[in-house]
């Protein structure tokens, strides 16, 4: 996977462990290796999104949730 610049900053990729994960920096999206449902919190709402394999999603994420997550190989994009 090749990193690209986001808002002029070099991004950092962090493995979420496919479970409960609170990003240590601002999370502007995530990448999914093996598709399935990803449960995450954004702007005070819990979102459960069906995501395909090899997909990059842009979203402001405050927390990834283990409950109801079936996707595997989730990497948070931090700035």
C-alpha positions as CSV (number, residue, x, y, z in Angstrom):
1,X,0.0,0.0,0.0
2,X,1.4,3.4,-1.0
3,X,0.9,6.3,1.4
4,X,-0.4,9.6,0.0
5,X,-0.5,13.0,1.6
6,X,-3.6,14.1,3.4
7,X,-4.1,17.8,4.0
8,X,-0.4,18.3,3.5
9,X,0.5,16.0,6.4
10,X,2.2,12.6,6.1
11,X,-0.3,10.0,7.2
12,X,0.3,7.1,9.6
13,X,-1.3,3.7,9.3
14,X,-2.1,1.8,12.5
15,X,-3.5,-1.7,12.8
16,X,-6.7,-1.7,14.8
17,X,-6.4,-5.3,15.8
18,X,-10.0,-5.7,14.3
19,X,-11.4,-5.0,17.7
20,X,-12.0,-2.1,20.1
21,X,-9.5,0.6,19.2
22,X,-9.3,4.3,20.0
23,X,-7.0,6.2,17.6
24,X,-4.2,8.1,19.4
25,X,-4.4,10.8,16.7
26,X,-7.0,12.2,14.4
27,X,-8.4,9.3,12.3
28,X,-9.5,10.4,8.8
29,X,-10.3,7.0,7.4
30,X,-9.4,3.3,7.3
31,X,-8.4,0.5,4.9
32,X,-10.0,-3.0,5.0
33,X,-8.0,-6.1,3.8
34,X,-10.9,-8.6,3.9
35,X,-14.4,-7.3,3.6
36,X,-17.2,-7.4,6.0
37,X,-19.0,-5.1,8.5
38,X,-16.9,-2.4,10.3
39,X,-18.5,-0.8,13.4
40,X,-17.1,2.6,14.3
41,X,-18.1,5.8,16.0
42,X,-18.1,9.1,14.1
43,X,-19.5,12.5,15.3
44,X,-21.2,10.8,18.3
45,X,-23.0,8.1,16.2
46,X,-22.2,4.4,15.9
47,X,-22.0,3.4,12.2
48,X,-22.0,-0.2,10.9
49,X,-20.9,-0.2,7.3
50,X,-20.5,-3.2,4.9
51,X,-17.1,-2.7,3.4
52,X,-15.6,-4.7,0.5
53,X,-12.1,-6.2,0.4
54,X,-9.3,-3.8,-0.4
55,X,-11.4,-0.7,0.3
56,X,-10.3,2.7,1.6
57,X,-13.0,4.6,3.4
58,X,-12.7,8.2,4.3
59,X,-14.5,9.1,7.6
60,X,-13.7,10.9,10.8
61,X,-13.4,8.0,13.3
62,X,-13.2,8.4,17.0
63,X,-13.4,4.7,17.9
64,X,-13.5,1.3,16.2
65,X,-15.8,-1.2,17.8
66,X,-15.3,-5.0,18.1
67,X,-19.0,-5.6,18.5
68,X,-20.6,-6.4,15.1
69,X,-17.3,-6.0,13.2
70,X,-16.6,-9.0,10.9
71,X,-14.1,-7.4,8.5
72,X,-10.4,-8.4,8.9
73,X,-7.2,-6.5,8.5
74,X,-8.5,-3.0,9.4
75,X,-5.9,-0.2,9.3
76,X,-6.7,3.3,10.6
77,X,-5.4,6.3,8.7
78,X,-4.1,8.9,11.2
79,X,-2.9,12.4,10.7
